[in-house]
Amino acid sequence: MSQDNEGEVIVPGIAGEPLEVRTAKYSRKGGQANLRRPIFLLLHGWGSNEDDIADLMRYIAPYNDYVSLRAPLTVPGSDRGMFGPGYSWFHRALPQGDDLDRDGFAAASAIDQWVAKNLPAEREVVVMGFSQGGMLAAHLMRVNPERYRAAIALSGFLAPGSVEGTAPADERLSSLEKPVFYGFGTADQVVPRYESHAFAAWLDEHVWLRSQSYNNLDHSVSMSELADIRQWLADIDVSSGLM
């Protein structure tokens, strides 16, 4: 990234260029309060930040450690808002086609590299993301599925995988039976319903899927969805809600 004469961040325009995760927020004791359980890797959506999605942990897995990553691209003009700068994993809020393949691979690779550098190899990792982060939670399974215990994709979407090399693990993913929760709202005006159903259909062919739609829910997360996630985590022995 670079800056103009007024100091405003300019988002690079070449989709798929290498990215680097530089900012992370850990839970208590630096994400080492409960080493017996998997650590959650949290990925926010467009225009948000690492603090936003971290708030969900108290509803779904309050006794698991987590680390919440900040996306490396700054949304232009977001620093003028009430809540400070917002960040993005992609060059557009919802890229399409080849741009999504390239941006998705660049972001997933940056996240996977951060995990390799900062989390012990023996520590199980559960990925949870919303919107752009929901897409990436699943896409990490398409890049390096062996590293991740499970994934939670909230209001996410699917990269088409038409650009060679951007989803290198697709062929072996289905044999691994990785547990994935996918939740989306029927009133989502950001991710079209056909995109949500296409994502669910693809996941059903490649992972051990729990998919749930929520009536009248827009591009957000509901308390009933969080309750379903908490039960699903208990079902796959990631979190029981007990110390």
Secondary structure, 3 states (H helix, E strand, C coil): CEECCCCCEECCCCCCCCCCCCCEEECHHHHCCCCCCCEEEEECCCCECHHHHHCCHHHHCCCCCEEEECCCEECCCHHHCCCCCCEECCCCCCCCHHHHHHHHHHHHHHHHHHHHHHCCCCCCEEEEEECHHHHHHHHHHHHCHHHCCEEEEECCCCCCCCCCCCCCCHHHHHHHCCEEEEEEECCCCCCCHHHHHHHHHHHHHHCEEEEEEECCCCCCCCHHHHHHHHHHHHHCCCCCCCC
